[in-house]
Amino acid sequence: MKLPLLLTSLADSAAHYPKAIALLTDTTAWNYGQFWSRISQYETALATLHLPTNVAIAVTADKTVETLALMLALGKRGHTPLAVSPGLGDTVKPTMFSSAGVFCELSAESNSDGPSIAVKVPAAIQEAIPSAYADATCPLMLTTSGSTGIPKVVELSAEGVNAFFGWGAEYFQVRRDSRVLSYAPLNFDLSLLEIWTPLMQGATVILADTARATQSDYLRRLVHQQRPDLIQAVPMFYNLLCPAGEHYVQVMDRVRHVVFTGDTTPQALRERVAAAFPQATFHNIYGCTETNDSFVYSADAQAIVRHERLPLGGPITGVAYRIVTEDGSELAGPGEGELHTSTPFLAHGYTDPSLTAKAFYPEQDGYHTYYRTGDRVARDEHGQLNLLGRKDFIVKVRGVRTNLQDIEQALAKMPIVKNAVVIPVNDEIAGVILHAVVEPSSGHSLDGMAMRIYCAQHLPQTSVPRRFHFHENPLPTTSTGKPDRKSLAQFIQPQGSESV
Amino acid sequence: MTHEQSIKRYICEELAPDVDPATLPTDADLLGTGIIDSLSLVRLVAWIGEEYDIPIADIEIAPEDFNSVDKVKAFIEKHTVSGVV
């Protein structure tokens, strides 16, 4: 992390509060003094690698203290880390690294002699041009899923990250005595609030063990024992923490802030979470890697369960937005359109300038830069915004606008369904035919007729998938954990027809 | 094979491979459950004409006559001489 303010703050915490706990893992507590010392050790180890100066370097984003120390040491030496998912396939790395001017990937390791660094150079990376990124002050690069299957590399901006740290610390009252749970993978933008903001404030970060991140018992024990006061997570985490069908939900009253993010949090789940954290304030946050958090809806335990769907809430201080209709004009009153946002936390862009040019545009006054989110929103007559879903996920079926994610959410409510993805497939005659790929819940077998009857009861007729495909194994996901729709499209159509 | 079995087999093999014929209720709404739509209705009607030697072109077709296995069966029985093929 190449951010002078963060490095200064860490040095300050290490000097003045060396015994304060910076990071908690399941087995170890690292105080700020130890952590700063570890960063220095990695700095020394980096010096022996003789890396070109001021280039971006990929880091295998295993969520460990060692990796965090390595990322900060890279920053101290003037390198921008590109956080790469440990599960990212080797086949996409050459293209992705080349576009980011990255020629090697480092992994932090430790042994009895202290820290060590493993260096990997993808075989086909020779064409990478070090220092190809545009913003030399870029503190961190993250990836976001791209439509081509190659993740896009986002260059965060120093002023954007600093502004976000300020907002996050103030809004969620992150102070030196705070304890923040980090559940998301380190390469996700959520780490800016979960890890880097508390470290900036001298607070304590509780690192959830990635290997046990889907174990309900582990997560419950973690929350009970480590007692975070801020939790931010995707709905899956809360489903694991507060499973359906339990008659007793343990009250976890130290938690002051519960943040829902990344996906729609169903009402039934919110009811269980609100029962588990009765004293907390709940937040529904909307944002993208490119803009960071943009909208927030905050409510107490009573109010958060009232909505069938949570509203987007209001723009965060300093955020400007516009809703753009299909004809390219800005929506003035109620209606639907694509959300464009300009936030104080805006990224510099992608490492590929052509992608930046497509997604970002400057306002005519030259003051704001807007980002096309690709999300459709609706504004009602009271000015309240609701997220309709990805623009890419809205298709026309027999002339009817149909949101694929609405269908997926309806299917996912069936107890026999663990995951469902709906793929629109072009048909010469029908236009578009919807296929559903469904993974059964553990111990259940799927019955197409039961699913069809359920859909007929809960969805408009045009939204009922024409074809159901059963996928006994977990549905494939992308490097960012989202359903791999391209791979699923191949699974359903071996004959060579094309998905939309 | 009875008409019912034959109709169910065609629907489950050709139009909705995810449905087990044993779980297809004879009164299920085939349009509402996405098993057939206006396009696959044409295929279903063509199959009925061929399979049961019914002069489809001479008969006025109404989609509601095909909206369940029971209705398809009734259509076939109405338009074949003895109702048994």
Interface residues (C-beta under 8 A of the other chain):
Chain A: R398 I429 A430 D447 G448 M449 A450 M451 R452 I453 C455 A456 Q461 V464 P465 R466 R467 F468 H469 F470
Chain B: A16 P17 D18 V19 D20 T23 L24 P25 A28 D29 L31 G32 T33 G34 I35 D37 L39
